[in-house]
Amino acid sequence: MPRRILQGQVVSDKGDKTVVVKVERTYLHPLLKKTVRRTKRYHAHDETNSIKSGDTVRIRECPPRSKLKRWEVYTD
């Protein structure tokens, strides 16, 4: 099964080897037929501590690394 890959903006890099990434998605509301924006924050593993707040990154699923981290920063 392929791992999911998401793209978002880093909102926090204060944790050690951890970044918080805000991912925004849009969808069409079923009743109102209006485009709605929703955001979600993911904790992602950053082994090199090189990602800074404000950067746009891609993250992918990984096995659990801690209580909150189920994603890792993905570079092609």
Number of C-alpha atoms within 10 A of each C-alpha: 3 6 10 10 13 19 17 21 19 23 17 17 20 12 12 11 15 21 27 21 28 19 19 14 12 10 11 11 11 8 6 8 9 10 10 11 11 9 11 10 14 21 23 26 24 20 12 10 14 9 18 15 14 13 13 15 18 20 24 18 17 15 9 11 12 9 7 10 18 17 26 24 23 16 8 3
